[in-house]
Amino acid sequence: MQQIFYFIFKNSNKLLFLLLLGISLSLTIQSHSFHRSKIISSANFLSGGVYERVNNLNEYLNLKIENDALALENAKLKSMLFNLKDSSDIKRLDSIKGVKPEDLLVSKVIRNSYSVHENYLTLNSGELQGVKPDMGVINSLGIVGIIENTSAKYSTVISILNKKSQINAKIKKSNHFGSLIWDGKSTGFVQLIDVPRLASVRKGDTIVTGGQSVIFPENIGIGTIDKIFTEEKNNYYTINVKLFNDMTNLGHVYIIKSKDREEITNLEKREKDE
């Protein structure tokens, strides 16, 4: 307490000056509107700057909460997006002779390889939808491949761009048969081999599935003749076929549920056993 009195006594002149200065400024501000507005403006400027800095600090400290809220909102939006039904158009498939509409299962390609010698596709349909191995896969343009393995919800397809693939096919106008294979070179072409030389073949002729297959119905489109090669060692043609399908760009496909395949296969097996 004594030190306080000592400080006041020692600085009494300065303190008195500051007190009188404060009183005079107060009287001046109260009696003159110009001075009052200037003081208020300056006070607002100072307080506004302080508030802005405090607000910036609070925003920085609340960044984690804001980020968590945004992440939660993004998760909700993605969930809504992923659960939307696919709105892309599915091309209507022309009627197939001998195949009922209920025997065609619409599916979607979720994985497609085409850059190696043994290419496969993965479909989002499986055993729960009635998919079985050796079912044919087509789309509105032509054949795609053959089901190889299935799980409950998915299935894999041996693409026609697979060196293990071999499908019965024919020249549409002459009905001469051959085996459709792939030489592993181009994604746009397959080869029809073992076509007899007596067959009348021309560039541009249509190649379709043959009637000797229990997997594909007859006359499903494949492609057109691009080049014709003559095998010197035998009496057969090797035909380069330009595919109707762009095998690098597949969306929806149709799986053919053949009810007669098992019956035919069992009958042929019984004949062999006998």
KANORNOR-V160469 format. One record per pair of residues at least 24 apart in sequence whose C-alpha atoms are under 8 Angstrom apart, sorted by sequence separation. I is the first residue (numbers start at 1). J is the second residue. If there is no record, write none. Layout:
i->[I/I]
j->[J/J]
//
This chain:
i->[126/127/128/129/131/203/126/127/128/174/203/126/127/161/174/202/125/126/127/125/126/124/125/126/161/124/125/160/171/123/124/122/123/173/122/123/172/173/177/122/123/171/172/207/121/122/171/172/175/120/121/171/172/120/121/170/171/120/121/169/170/197/119/120/169/170/196/197/119/169/170/196/197/216/118/168/169/195/196/119/120/167/168/169/194/195/118/119/168/193/194/195/215/117/118/168/193/194/214/117/118/168/193/93/94/117/118/167/192/193/214/215/93/114/172/191/192/214/92/191/192/91/191/192/190/191/214/189/190/214/189/190/189/190/188/189/188/188/188/187/188/187/187/117/116/146/115/114/143/142/143/136/142/143/135/136/141/142/134/135/141/142/161/144/142/143/141/142/144/141/139/140/139/138/139/137/138/137/138/99/137/138/98/136/137/97/135/136/96/97/135/136/135/135/96/131/131/114/114/113/112/112/109/109/108/109/108/109/107/108/106/107/106/107/106/107/105/106/104/105/104/105/104/105/103/104/103/103/99/99/90]
j->[150/151/152/153/155/227/151/152/153/199/228/152/153/187/200/228/152/153/154/153/154/153/154/155/190/154/155/190/201/154/155/154/155/205/155/156/205/206/210/156/157/205/206/241/156/157/206/207/210/156/157/207/208/157/158/207/208/158/159/207/208/235/158/159/208/209/235/236/159/209/210/236/237/256/159/209/210/236/237/161/162/209/210/211/236/237/161/162/211/236/237/238/258/161/162/212/237/238/258/162/163/213/238/139/140/163/164/213/238/239/260/261/140/161/219/238/239/261/140/239/240/140/240/241/240/241/264/240/241/265/241/242/242/243/242/243/243/245/246/246/247/247/248/184/184/215/187/187/220/220/221/215/221/222/215/216/221/222/215/216/222/223/247/245/244/245/244/245/247/245/252/253/253/253/254/253/254/254/255/217/255/256/217/255/256/217/255/256/217/218/256/257/257/258/220/255/257/247/248/248/248/250/250/251/251/252/252/253/252/253/252/253/253/254/254/255/254/255/254/255/255/256/256/257/256/257/257/258/256/258/252]
//
